[in-house]
Amino acid sequence: MHNVSGGHRGVALIASLFCLMLIGVGPAQAEAPAESDALEVGGLRVVVAPLNIGITAVDEVSSGIAPVTQELLLHLKESGHRVAALEREGATQLWQEVLIEARHEDPEISVYEVYARFANRVGEQVEYGVMVFPSLVVRAARVRGELASWDGVDRWVSVPRLDDQIDTVRDGALQIYSHGGTGELAAASLHVAIFEPGGDMRFEGAGGLSLLHDVKRAEGDGSSAFEMARRENPFDDSGELREGISTAFSRHLPSSPAASAN
């Protein structure tokens, strides 16, 4: 447990956060979550921090913040929980306040320690069950043939085929052959860290969302040259988002690096 004393500014921010919640509803009429769900039972008051409050969202995943937030809140609501989403501006102000205090004590403090302090700060003033810190992160999806796999999900990938040839995509991460490809493609995942009001982490998981790159023939380099191309709308498929979000809450990560907080 992290006992962090907050000043008047912090208390005021906490009050404003809960006054400005986007969602604060009772349980939805839906099936109970599976036993493997990290939140275990419906009826918890679940507070959701803004996506990537502590981890910078790289440009490739920034377009996913709005649609993933929408599907994440819907998933929690349909699981029977009382959901409250913190308003981004107020939550970011409080995060920065907690982060400055934490770095004054330890300049190399991990994002997990700041999550704990943030959850504790809010828990000293407001009663809730758990706080979810969701983040969009980039992962390497392993490609075998025309199937890409990462963080508990599989996605079909369109790979231009070659007749009796083998070629390598320009950056060397993927080989193309007559039956598809082998190697890696960039993909987006949802990482979730769930904390109790006292600052203890209950669960950490990740679920794959969408592929960020496609493979296409390179222009002007001949028919056997290939390159990675960013997908225009990688977060448009709500079915993929729902699958990845559900996976994130059921696929436990055994350990994680001590990432620095932003």
N, C-alpha and C positions, 0 to 999 in steps of 0.2 A: 504494500500500500504506500502511496506517496501522499504525504500530508503537505499540501502547498497552501500557504496562506495568501489569499488574494486581497488586493486593495479595493478601495471603493470603486475605482474604475472597472476592475474586473467583475465585481458584483453587479454593477449597472449593465455591463455588457451581457452578462449571463441572463439578466432579466429581460433585456431587449431581444436576445436570441429567442427566448421561448415565447415572447409576444409576437415575434415575426415568423414563427414556424410556418412552413408551406403546407404541411399536412399534420393534423392532430386528431385522428379519428379513432373510433372504436374498432374492434375486430370485424373484418369482413365475413360475410357468410360464405365460407369456402371450406374445402377439405383440410383436415389437420395436416401439418407438415410431416414429411417422412421422419422416421426415427433417427436417420442419419443426419438430419438437418442440424447445423451448429447451434441454432436457437432452441432446439429440442421440443418446446411446447408453444402453443399459441397463447396469446393473452399478455405477453410481456409488453411493457412500454419500451419500444425500441427507438432510440435517438440515432439519426443518421447524419453524420458529418458531411459537408460538401465533398464531392469527388476531388481527390488529389489535393486535399488541404495541406498535407505534409510532404507530398512527393510531386515534384514538377511534372506536369503532363507534357510530353514532347509533342511537337507539331503534328506528327503522324496520328496521334490518338485524340487530339484536342476536339475534333469534330464529334467525338463520341460522348462527350461529357453530358450534353442535354439528353440524348435518347437513352443512354445507359442509366442516368439518374431516374428518368421516368419509369423504365422497366424495373429498376431495383426497388423503388418505392412500391410499385404495384405488386412485385413478388412478395415483399414483406407483409403488405396489407392482406393479400390473398392467403398468406400463411396463418392468418388469424391474430396478428400482432397489432397493438396500438402503435401507430407509426408517427414519428415527428421528425421532420427534416429541418435542420438548422439552416437559417438564411445565410447565404454565402458571405455577404459583406461583414455582418456582425461576427460570424464565426471566425473569419479570417483575422479580424482585429484581435479577438481573444487569443487565437492561435499565436499571433505575433507577440503578444504580451507574455504568454506562457513560454514561448521559445526563447525570448530575450532573457527571461529569468533563468531558464534552464541552462543556456549557454554561458551565463555569468558563472555558474557553478562548474560546468563542464563544457568547454568549447567543442568537444568531439562527441557530444551526446547523440544517441541514435534516435531515429524517428519513433521507434517503439517507446522509448522513455518519455518522449514528448507527448505521444498519444496517451500514455498513462497519466501524465500530469494534467493534460487537458480534460480527460474523463473525470479525474479526481476533482478538478476545479469546478466543473459543472455539477458533479455529484454532491459537493458540499452545500450547494444552494438549491438544487432541484432533485426531486425523487424520480428515478427512472430505473429500468431493468438492466439494459446493456446499451452500449454505444458502438455503432458500426463506423469504422473508418474505411471507406472504399477508395480504391485507386485504379486508374487505367495504366497498365504497364505494357511494354513491348517484350515479347518472348520470341524464341526461335521455334517455329513449327517444323517438325521432321517430316520430310516428303518421301514417300515410297510409292512409285508409280504415279497414280493420280489422286492419292490420299495424303492429306496433311494432318498430323496429329500433334497436339500439345495440350497440356493442362486439362486432361480429362475429356477432351472432345476430339472429334474427327471432322474434317471438312474436305469436300471434293475440290480439287484444284485443276484448272484448265491448263494443261501443259502441251504446247505444240509438239507434235511427234516428228521424228526423223525416220527415214527408211534406211535401215542397216547402217546407221551412223551413230556416233556419240559426240556430243558437243558440250561445252561448258559455258554457263551463263557468265557474263563478263566479270563479275566480282568473284567468281570461283565457288560460290556457295551452293550451286545446284548444277548437276549434270543432266543433260537431256539425252534420251535414247528412244528407241522405237516403241517402247511401251509406257512412256511417261517420263518421270524424272526421279532423281535421288539427291538428297541434300537438305537444305533448309530454306524456309521463307519467313519473312518477318510477319508476326501476328500479334494481335491485341488480346490481353487477358484482363479480367477483373480480379484484383487482389483485395481481400477483406481481412481486416484485423478487428476483432470484437473484444471490447474491454468492459469490465464491470465498473460501477461508480467509484469503488475504492482504488482503482488503478491497476487491477490484476487483469492480464490478458486471458480470456476464456478460449479463444479460437483464432486460428489463422488459416486461410484457405485461398485458393485461386482456381478460376475456371476460364477456359478459352472462349473468346467471343468471336472474333472475325480475323480473317487473313487481311493483311495490310498491303501485300504486293501480289501482282500477277506476273506471269512470264509471257513475254511477247517477242516476236522477231524484231531485231534491231533494224531500224531504217537505214538503207544505204550501205549495209555491210554484207550483203549477200543473204541467201535464203537460209543458211545454216547458222547465222549469228543470232544470239538471244540476249535479252537484258531484262532486269527487274523493272517493273513499272508500278507506281503507287496506284492503288484502286481509288476511284473517284469518290465513291460513297460506301466505305467499308462497314458502316454501322446502320445501314438501311434495313437489314433483315431482322425484324423483331423476334422471329423464331430462334435465330442464332443467339441473339442477346439473352433471351429468356433461358435457353439451355445453359449458356455460360454462367449466368447469374446463379441459377440453381446449383450448378456444379461447384461454384465457389463456396457455397455454404455447406457443401457436403464432402468436399475433397480437402482433407486436412493436410497442411504442409508441416512436415516433421520439424523443420528448422529453417531459419532464414538468416541472411547476413545482417550485421548491425549497420543498416544503412543510415547515413547522416540525414538529419532533418533539414528541410528547406524553410 
